Amino acid sequence: MEYDRPFDGAKVALFLGDDLLVIRRDEGKPIPWPGYLDFPGGGREGGESPVACALRETREETGLILAPADLFWRAWYRAPRRMWFFGARLAERRRDEVRFGDEGQGWAMMPPESYMRDAMAIPHFRDRLQVLLDHAAAR
C-alpha cells in the first residue's frame, strides 16, 4: 500500500506500553464528535506526507516525538474523511514525556478493550482499532 492516495489527515492509535493514549475532544465548538475520546492526529498541512502529518499532529497534541519506525501499522480509509490511520507503540516510560497541547480537554491512558466498550469512543475509530488489534494478534 503506497502513500499516493489523496488524503485529508492522519490519526495514530498510540500505545504506551499496553495502554492507548486517548484525548477527550473539546465541547462547545463546531467540530465532529465533541466530547468524545479521540486519538492523536488531525488535518494535513500543505503537501506533507501521511507519516509527516501523523508525526507532527502527535507532537503538537501530546508533546511526544515519534520516529517513522515507531509506526507499526497503517490503513487508508475514505469515509467519513480520507484519512490514514496508524498504529504506534512506545515504551510505557514515555508517559512521563506527555505534554498535552491546546486542543481537547485532556488526555488519559486506557486499555484498548476499555476504549472499544466506551460509549464515548468515536464509533468508526472502534472499528479501525479492532482491525489494528486483529493485525497485531496475527503477528
Stockholm file with secondary structure:
# STOCKHOLM 1.0

chainA/1-139         MEYDRPFDGAKVALFLGDDLLVIRRDEGKPIPWPGYLDFPGGGREGGESPVACALRETREETGLILAPADLFWRAWYRAPRRMWFFGARLAERRRDEVRFGDEGQGWAMMPPESYMRDAMAIPHFRDRLQVLLDHAAAR
#=GR chainA/1-139 SS CCSCSCCSEEEEEEEETTEEEEEECCSSSSCSSTTCEECSEEECCTTCCHHHHHHHHHHHHHCCCCCGGGEEEEEEECSSSCEEEEEEEECGGGGGGCCCCSSSSEEEEECHHHHHHCTTBCHHHHHHHHHHHHHHHHC
#=GC SS_cons         CCSCSCCSEEEEEEEETTEEEEEECCSSSSCSSTTCEECSEEECCTTCCHHHHHHHHHHHHHCCCCCGGGEEEEEEECSSSCEEEEEEEECGGGGGGCCCCSSSSEEEEECHHHHHHCTTBCHHHHHHHHHHHHHHHHC
//
